Amino acid sequence: MLSLNLIEHHPQRVLEAFRRGEFDQIEIIGQADEKEFFELCFQEKILAALAKEMPTARKKEEVPPWFVLAANLSLKLHLENSFLAFERVIRCGGLLGALPPEVASQHLDPQTQEIRLEGQGFNDKNHYQRATPCDHDTLRKFTKDVPAQHWMDWFNGPVQRVFQAYGFFDPAGIFVGDGSYLFVPDNPAYEGSVVMWFDEHNHPVEYDKLTAEQRKKAHRERCYKLVSLLHLRGDGYVYAALAVVPGNDHECPVLYQLVEQFVKGVGKGVIKRLILDRGFIDGKNISRCKQQWGIDVLLPMRRNMNLWEDAWALGQQCPWQPLRPAALERKVPPSHRPEVLGQRERKRQKTLAAKKATEPPPDPAKVLVGTGICPIKGFHSWTECTLPIHVLLLRETYADGHQNQWALILPIPTSPKSNTTCALKLKSAIES
């Protein structure tokens, strides 16, 4: 006889139960979604391909690496950082349903009417019935016994080659370089971490050079620095390479080393455009990216660079043009929308208009009147960069008359249309 599970979609009843406190736990990912994810991984054999070169300190392979990888992925999908949560996660998650029955299965006990989990495991050393395919401590030792650098080498090398073989990287080839501080508890046991001073915005500062007022807002933190190469896919991003280094290491040479390692692993042409911030300004490496790997580097210009003064001096002689952002698509309501919803929306818009009319006028210093751009092609005054570059000047004018000035360093094969696109994409990076 078939066993049927009927699920009724009733979000209002669920919300009311939440308000009454009638829940034990909330999972970020659904069981069905997780099961579908792992079924696809097994079907495409991607876990086996990733685990083929996965580092291990084990002399004897008791648990196959593909399962260790799947178990760790399941823990991360449930936002769990403790291996002690493995038994709970595998009971309530979707990995169990995707595993072959010879590894693990669950069934309804006819006497107790409880769902029992039976893990067959991968050896015959247990004297008691297994509750999970392997013990949580096995996962912990497998992961902790491998040095962190070996894990990063595996992720930055074999993992990316497998992704490339599966057609993972977007043909647009847009990547972003990033450097972020990772704060950890002030415990010297964190190997390779350093203690640094930061201001109220978590920017590193030199304590001896701060004023008395600034010192009140400064704080000491033990930290690492995460340097990452991000790959843009649609509206999101994924990690293409990363390195965790001491917090006082400069991120610039680390990133270009990651780029070089990535190109050697997956080949040229995958990274077509690399977007960076001011911390990665390096004329020699920018030239190297273009000459050796065909990568166009886009990044903002520092105000203390001689190139800044030269570019704005030329900008006074060159023509400017207004920057016209792409118009937002207007959402058209569906034709079958009930009239009561239309009345409700009109009433809401009327309320918003009345509320806006009573508000004080906005601060003129924050009202943007317009933005002008001035592309300067074939710039040669940056001696550190062996290639001619394009510079895009941006000038924002506000209602009170003051202006904000920006400047972008752009790759050589840039058209006016792509200049505008670059300005829109990089404006947020410049402001940060």
Buried (B, 14 or more C-beta within 10 A) or exposed (E): EEEEEEEEEEEEEEEEEEEEEEEEEEBEBEBEEBBBBBBEBBEEEBBBBBBEBBBBEBEEEEBBBBBBBBBBBBBEBBEBEEBEBBBBBBEBBBBBBBBEEEBBBBEEEEEEEEEEBBBBBBEEEEEEEBBBBBBBEBBBBBBEEBEEEEBBBBBBBBBBBBBBEEEBBBEEBBBBBBBEBBBEEEEEEBEEBBEBBBBEEEEBBEEEEBEEEEEEEBEEBBBBBBBBBBBBEEEEBEBBBBBBBEBEBEBBEBBBBBBBBBBEBBEEEBBBBBBBBBBBBBBEBBBBBBEEBEBBBBBBBEEEBEBBEBBBEBBEEEEBEEBEEEEEEEEEEEEEEEEEEEEEEEEEEEEEEEEEEEEEEEEEEEEEEEBBBBBBBEBEBBEEBEBEBBBBBBBBBBBEEEEEEBBBBBBEEBEEEBBBEBBEBBBEBBEE
